């Protein structure tokens, strides 16, 4: 099992050698993921893992993938997407152009969900969806637009709960064990790597979604990232966080009003 000193050494080595800074990630979560890495890659000791990191740059993408959390699904927390559909998109419709940032988007299920909402609201033609994640391996899937076919039943149920009225299968073509989503959805997406720890704001957005990412950061990093979102969000824009995340104790809290008591959607009103 990894001790605190080992974890400090690994964090420092990855930051110095490759520029990925995990120092403000929640320690318990990060330790669990490194311990898991030791098991699945069959390293007999931490020293062997450290040697691999120091001497094999090709191991980096796998390392980053294992240390970051990539759990998502289409229309996850359907009530959130229903609120976006009913209360947020009608406001965004008043803008001549809509920019949406999906930060920490993982493999892109959320981005495709949003594209479907926009298409059904007749807003996709004047929208751009920026999909970013620290991990270059997972966001590559967004460019392909291909997801396992066996997940479509659950995704279809989420879609219906989120207020969808069409046949969900209209949005993809099934081939073998995969579902390939329509090119019209992908055409409005810009995909890039972005490090919330170190990278700056790169545009002004009317809507930012960063769901179930902040829970893996410590309070210092949470506040830093929320400040980045505040700098990136238009006045009267919307910020969407995950079900276990909150603005309540952050430095930017006084500038935001929660849209409903149940959903983690805030509007920048201050």
N, C-alpha and C positions, 0 to 999 in steps of 0.2 A: 504494500500500500504506500502511496505517495505521502511524504511528510511536507510540512510547510516550507522547509528549506529547499527541497527538491522543486516544489512548485515555483518558488521565487527564481530559481536558477533557470527553469524552463521559460518562464515569462520573459526574463531578461535576454536570454539567448535568441528567442524568436523575434523579439523587438529589435535587437541590435543587428541580427543577421538578415532579417526579411522585412522589417518595418511594420509588423503586425503587433499592436499593443493590447495585450489582454490584462494589463495590470489593474484595471478598474472593473473587471468582470467579477460577479459574485463568486467568492472563493469556493464555497461548498459545491456549487454547480460545476465550476471549472475543474476542481479536484476529482469529482466523479467522472467527468468526461476523459481526463487524462488516465485515470485508473482503468476506465473501459478500454482506452486505446492500448494500454499495456497488455490487456487480456486478448483483444481481438487480433492484434498484430504479433502476439506471442513473444513479446520482449521478456527475457528472463529477469531483467532489472531495469531500474530507471536509467542507469548509466548507458545501457544499450540503446534506449530511446534517444537519449541526449546525443550520443555518437551519431545516430542516424540523422538527427536534425542538423547537426553541425556539418556533416559530410555528404549529404544527399539532398540537393535542392529539389529534385523531382518528387521528394516525399512531402513537400510543403502543401500542395493542393489537398492531399488526403488529410494532413494534419489539421488544416484550417476547417475542412469539412467536418471532422470529428469534434473539433473544439467549439464550433458554432452550432446552434440549435436550428434544425430544419424540419419543423413539424408544422404542417398547414393543411388546409383543405378548401375546396370551393364553397363559398357562401358560409364560411365558418361563423358560428354565432348568428344564425339567420335573422334574429330580431334586429341586430345591428344593421344588416344590409337592408332590411325592410324600412328602418328609420332613414337610412341614406336615400332609399328610393322615394319615400313619401315626403320627407322634410328637408333634405339637403339638395337633392338634384333639382327640384323646382326653383330654388334660389340660384344655384349655379347656372341654370338655364338663362338667367338674365344677363350673364356675361357674354361678351362677343367671342371670347375664347377661353377654354377651361384647361388649366394645367393641374394634374394630380400626381402626387409623389407617393409611391409605395416604398417606404424605407424598410430595409431588412425583409425583403419580399420573398426570400427563399426561392423555391422552384416555380413560383408564379401563379399558383391557383387563385390567390386573391386578386391579382391583376386581371386575369381573365374574367373573374366574377364581376369586377367593376366594369370591364368593357361590355359585358352583356347588359348590365344595368343601363349603361349609357346608350347602348344601341336601342334598347327598348324604350328609352325616354327620348329617342331621336336627337341625342346629343353627341354621339360618338364622332360624327363628322367634324365637329369643332372642338375636339378634345385631344390632348396628348397625355399619355400615361407614362410616367418615368418610373421604371422598375429597377431598384438598386439593392445590392447586397454585398457584404464583405466577401462572400465566397463565390469566386468566379465559376466554379463547377456547377453550382445549383442554378444560377441564373441563365446558364446556357440552355437549359430546358425551356425557358420562356421563348427563345427564338424558334425553337422547334414546335412548340404548342402541342406536345404529345404527352398524354397522361394515361396511366393504366386503365383499361376498360372496366375492370372489376370494381373500380371506385365510383363509376358513373351513377349507379343506383343511389348510393348515399348522397352524392352531389346533387342529383335530381331532387331528392327529398328536401335537402337544404334550400335549393332554388325555389321550390314551391312554398316552403315556409317563409322565405324572404319576399314573397309576393309575386313570384314569377307565374305567368299565365300561359306561356307557350309550352310546347313539347321540348324539354331540355335537349333531347337528341337532335333537334334541328341545328344545334350549334357545333356539332362535331360529326366526323365521319369515322365509323368503326372499321378497323382493319386488323385482323388477327386479334391480338390481346391488347390493342391500343386504341385510344380515341384521339384523333387529330382535329384540333379546333380550327374554325374557319380563319382563313388568311385575313379577312376583313377586320377581325378583332386584333390580330397581331400587328396589322399595318399602322395602328395608332400608338404603338408602344415603343419607347426608347429604353434600351436595356444597357446597364453599365454597372461596374463595380464601384462601390462607394463605402468608405470606412467612416462610420458614425463617430468613432473615437477621435479621428485625426483630420478628416476632410471637412471642407467648409460648405456653406450654402452655395448652390449653383443656379438658382432660379427663384422666381416668385410664384407661389402656388395658391390656388383657391381651396385645395383640399390636400391634406397630408394624412396618410395612414401608416402607423407603425405599431403593429399589434403583437403583443407577447414577445417583445424584444427587450424592453426596459427591465423586465423582471430578472433578467440575467446580469444586470449591471448593478454596481453599488450606487449609493445615493449621490456621490460626487459626479459620477459619470451620467447618471440619470438626469441630473440638473443641467449638465453640459449639453446633453443631446436635446433636451427640451428647449434650451436656449437656442440651439441651432434651428429647431423647428419654428420657434417664434420668429427668428430672423428670416426664415424662408416663407412665411405665411403672410398672405395679403391681409390687410385690415378687413374684418368681417369674414375671413376664411375659416375653415373648419379643420379640427384636429381629431383624429380617431385613434384611440389606444386600445389595448387588449383588456379582456374582462377582469384581470387582476391588477390593472394599472390605474394610476390616478394622478391628477394634477394638484390635488388638494394641498400638499405640503411643499410644492415647488415654488421657486422664485417668480415664475410667470403666472401663477394661479390667479392673481387679482385681475389679470387682463382678459380672463376667459370666463365664459358662462356655459355651464353644462346644458346641453339641449334637452335631455330628459333625465330623470333621476335614475333610470335603469341602464341606459346605454352610455358607453364611454365615448361620447362625442361632445366636443366643446367648440364654441364659436369665439373667435377673437374679437371682443367687443370693447376692450379697454384701450 
